[in-house]
């Protein structure tokens, strides 16, 4: 009969198992044609490392009292870079759409944080009148370089996740 596919129980429509497996496409062991697990894991480890370096530079900026040290920009950005890296590591082992989309979104936000660091640290590095010591200039310049590296890695990571989620041809086949 036709109502074999859909059953109603107390006002709820149940989706048959065959259709549910098409909607929720991945299990942990399923391979995705557009997904590069080792690349995502490597990029995520770089994000975690750059996050730790940004936190260390942020703490150094507070200790030596760089201009705008009280904002703690290196610490906040580094913490977010690390979160993005941890979610990326999770998505490399647990290849569900949810973890891939979360990794993609966090990578895009991490890349956009580069503009905050660029406007504060690098703009101050160009205008040397705000620095009392050469060390302060070096710390802000290195923090800007770390932020630029994170932006590049985050954009590449989000592109790989986007390819796996949005360009996966196996979910569009019928």
Secondary structure as UniProt FT lines:
FT   HELIX           2..4
FT   STRAND          6..9
FT   TURN            10..11
FT   STRAND          12..15
FT   HELIX           17..23
FT   TURN            28..29
FT   TURN            33..34
FT   HELIX           37..63
FT   TURN            64..65
FT   TURN            67..68
FT   HELIX           69..71
FT   HELIX           73..93
FT   HELIX           97..117
FT   HELIX           118..122
FT   HELIX           123..126
FT   HELIX           128..130
FT   HELIX           134..166
FT   HELIX           169..171
//
